[in-house]
Amino acid sequence: FYLSPYTDIMIDNDKLLIRQTLFNCIIKINCKPAWAQELLELLYMGVGEQVLLAYFKQNMSAEEAQKTVNNWLRMGVLE
């Protein structure tokens, strides 16, 4: 997976905000800035589904991680 080029990113003290500019969808994840930055680096380089799920599981439950990946695909945040 890669982060869609049609996204705007904002990292705050306790959250990551991603706006998908084509569909004007906004995603918020409560997390530490270092976690958000590492996630973005993975997505810029390209990452497999299992690695991405494992990374999400550091910050959320396994069920929520799968839902997040599915939602991001549906919303056009991931390609």
C-alpha positions in Angstrom: 0.0 0.0 0.0 1.0 3.6 -0.6 -0.4 6.8 0.7 -2.5 8.5 -2.0 -0.9 11.5 -3.6 -4.3 13.3 -3.1 -3.8 13.7 0.7 -3.0 16.5 3.0 -1.2 15.5 6.3 -1.2 17.2 9.7 0.6 15.8 12.7 -0.3 17.4 16.0 0.8 16.7 19.6 -1.6 13.8 20.0 -3.1 13.1 16.6 -2.6 12.4 12.9 -5.0 14.1 10.5 -5.2 13.0 6.9 -7.5 14.7 4.4 -8.2 13.0 1.1 -8.6 15.9 -1.2 -10.6 14.3 -4.1 -13.4 13.0 -1.8 -12.8 15.6 1.0 -12.7 12.9 3.6 -10.9 13.5 6.9 -9.3 10.8 9.0 -8.1 11.3 12.6 -6.0 8.8 14.6 -5.0 9.6 18.2 -1.3 8.8 18.4 2.1 10.2 19.3 3.9 12.3 16.6 6.7 9.7 16.3 4.3 6.9 15.6 2.5 9.0 13.0 5.8 10.0 11.3 6.9 6.4 11.1 3.5 5.4 9.6 3.8 8.0 7.0 7.4 6.9 6.1 6.1 3.3 5.7 3.3 4.5 3.4 5.5 6.7 1.3 7.9 3.8 0.7 5.2 1.2 0.2 4.2 -1.4 2.7 2.5 -4.8 2.6 -0.9 -5.4 4.2 0.5 -7.6 7.1 3.2 -5.1 8.0 0.7 -2.2 7.9 -1.7 -4.2 10.1 1.0 -5.0 12.6 2.0 -1.4 12.7 -1.6 -0.3 13.4 -1.9 -2.9 16.1 0.8 -1.0 18.1 -1.8 1.8 18.5 -5.2 0.0 18.3 -6.9 -3.4 18.5 -6.5 -6.0 15.8 -10.2 -5.5 14.8 -9.8 -1.8 14.7 -6.6 -2.1 12.6 -8.4 -4.2 10.0 -11.3 -1.7 9.9 -8.8 1.2 9.5 -7.1 -0.4 6.5 -10.4 -1.2 4.9 -11.8 2.3 5.5 -8.6 4.0 4.2 -8.9 1.9 1.0 -12.5 2.7 0.6 -11.9 6.4 1.2 -9.0 6.6 -1.2 -6.3 7.3 1.4 -4.4 4.1 0.5 -3.6 2.9 -3.0 
